């Protein structure tokens, strides 16, 4: 059993510290991407809410006035 070579490169044994650091860094990067996506989604909703009128029926009145002006 001890004569069996390891799965790693001949002279380099894998480092547990490097593996943990890699996994923690990937987790932090995924978390940062997710947080950035959530922030952009909220900002897009705020921009859209700024474009819409406060009164939902105001757009219908404006459309009716535009049709009356064009007709």
BARO-268607 format. One line per 3 residues: their letters; for each residue z, x, y of N, C-alpha, C. Coordinates in pm, whole numbers, plus 32768, in hexadecimal, padded with zeros to 4 digits. Layout:
BEGIN
a> Z:X:Y:Z:X:Y:Z:X:Y; ... $
This chain:
BEGIN
xxx> 8000:8052:7F8A:8000:8000:8000:8000:8057:807E; 8047:80C3:807D:804E:8119:80F3:7FD2:816E:8104; 7F80:817A:809D:7F05:81C7:80A8:7E98:817A:80F1 $
xxx> 7EAB:80FA:8103:7E47:80A7:8144:7E46:80C4:81DB; 7DD1:80E6:8213:7DCC:8102:82A3:7DE0:8082:82F5; 7E10:8094:836F:7E26:8021:83C7:7DA4:7FEA:83FA $
xxx> 7DAA:7F75:8437:7D33:7F34:846C:7D0B:7F6E:84F4; 7D5F:7FC1:8530:7D41:7FFA:85B2:7CF2:807B:85A3; 7CCD:80B4:8613:7C85:8133:8614:7CE0:819E:85D7 $
xxx> 7CA5:8201:859B:7CEE:8262:854A:7D6C:829A:858D; 7D5F:82D2:8603:7DD2:8317:8640:7E1B:82C3:86A7; 7DE8:8250:86C6:7E25:81FE:872F:7E61:817F:86F2 $
xxx> 7EE3:8175:86F5:7F22:80FA:86C8:7F29:8098:873C; 7F1E:8018:871F:7F22:7FB6:878D:7FAC:7FB2:87CD; 7FAC:7F98:884E:8029:7F92:889A:8050:7F01:88AF $
xxx> 80CB:7EE1:888A:80FB:7E58:88A0:8109:7E3C:8934; 812F:7EA0:8981:813C:7E8F:8A12:80B5:7E6B:8A51; 804B:7EAD:8A26:7FC7:7E90:8A5B:7F9B:7E03:8A35 $
xxx> 7FB7:7DDA:89BA:7F91:7D55:898E:7FDB:7CEA:89DE; 805C:7CFB:89F3:80AB:7C9B:8A40:807B:7C98:8AD1; 8060:7D0D:8B0A:8030:7D13:8B94:7FAA:7CCB:8BA1 $
xxx> 7F51:7CDF:8B40:7ECF:7C9D:8B44:7EDD:7C06:8B3D; 7F2F:7BD5:8AE2:7F42:7B45:8AD4:7F84:7B08:8B50; 7FE6:7B4D:8B87:8029:7B1A:8BFF:7FC9:7B19:8C76 $
xxx> 7F75:7B7F:8C81:7F14:7B85:8CEE:7EAC:7B16:8CE0; 7E7D:7AFE:8C67:7E1E:7A91:8C53:7E5D:7A0A:8C74; 7ED9:79F6:8C4D:7F1E:797A:8C6D:7F2E:7967:8D03 $
xxx> 7F4E:79D3:8D49:7F5C:79CB:8DDB:7ED6:79AE:8E1D; 7E6B:79EA:8DE9:7DE6:79D2:8E21:7DBB:7941:8E0A; 7DD2:790D:8D91:7DB1:7881:8D76:7E04:7824:8DCE $
xxx> 7E81:7842:8DE2:7ED6:77F1:8E39:7EA6:77F3:8EC9; 7E7C:7869:8EF8:7E49:7875:8F81:7DC7:7825:8F91; 7D70:782C:8F2D:7CF3:77DE:8F34:7D0F:7748:8F34 $
xxx> 7D6C:771E:8EE2:7D8F:768F:8EDD:7DCB:7662:8F62; 7E26:76B0:8F9A:7E64:768D:901A:7DFC:7689:908A; 7D9F:76E8:9089:7D35:76E8:90ED:7CDE:766C:90E0 $
xxx> 7CBF:7646:9065:7C70:75CC:904F:7CB8:7550:9080; 7D39:7546:9067:7D87:74D3:9095:7D8A:74CE:912D; 7D9C:7541:916D:7DA0:7546:9200:7D19:751C:9239 $
xxx> 7CAA:754E:9200:7C26:7527:9231:7C0D:7492:921C; 7C3A:745B:91AC:7C29:73CC:9193:7C74:737A:91FC; 7CEE:73A3:921C:7D3C:735B:9282:7CF9:7367:930B $
xxx> 7CC6:73DE:932C:7C83:73F0:93AD:7C04:739C:93B6; 7BB9:7392:9348:7B41:733F:9349:7B66:72AC:935E; 7BD1:727E:931C:7BFD:71F4:9331:7C28:71DD:93C2 $
xxx> 7C6A:723F:93FF:7C93:722F:948B:7C1B:722A:94E8; 7BB5:727B:94CC:7B3C:7279:951F:7AF6:71F2:9511; 7AEB:71C1:9496:7AAD:713E:9482:7AFC:70CE:94C5 $
xxx> 7B80:70D7:94BF:7BD0:706E:9500:7BC2:7076:9597; 7BA9:70EC:95CC:7B92:70F8:965D:7B0C:70BE:9687; 7AAB:70BE:962D:7A28:7088:964E:7A24:6FF0:9648 $
xxx> 7A79:6FB7:95F5:7A7A:6F25:95E7:7ACB:6EE4:9657; 7AA4:6E6C:967E:7AF3:6E26:96E6:7B77:6DF5:96AC; 7BD9:6DE1:9705:7C5B:6DB2:96D8:7C53:6D22:96A6 $
xxx> 7C02:6CD2:96E9:7BEF:6C46:96BF:7B7A:6C41:965E; 7B8F:6C17:95E2:7B20:6C18:9581:7AB0:6BB8:95A5; 7ACC:6B52:95F3:7A65:6AF2:9618:7A1A:6B1A:9697 $
xxx> 7A46:6B87:96D7:7A03:6BB4:9751:7975:6BE1:9732; 795E:6C1B:96BE:78D8:6C47:9699:787B:6BCF:968B; 78AD:6B61:9659:7859:6AE8:964E:7835:6AB2:96D8 $
xxx> 7895:6AB5:9733:7879:6A86:97BB:7816:6AE1:9800; 7825:6B63:97ED:77C8:6BC2:982A:773D:6BAE:97F0; 7733:6B9A:976E:76B2:6B80:9731:7673:6B00:9763 $
xxx> 76C2:6A99:9776:768E:6A19:97AA:765D:6A2B:9839; 76A4:6A79:9889:767A:6A92:9912:75F7:6AE2:9916; 75E8:6B42:98BA:756D:6B93:98B5:74F5:6B3A:988E $
xxx> 750C:6AE0:982E:74A0:6A86:9806:747C:6A2A:9879; 74E0:69FB:98C1:74C5:69A1:9934:7478:69EB:99A1; 7496:6A69:99B6:744D:6AB6:9A1B:73BE:6AD2:99F1 $
xx> 73AA:6AED:9971:7322:6B0C:9943:72CB:6A90:9933; 7309:6A1D:991D:72BA:69A2:9908:7298:695D:9988 $
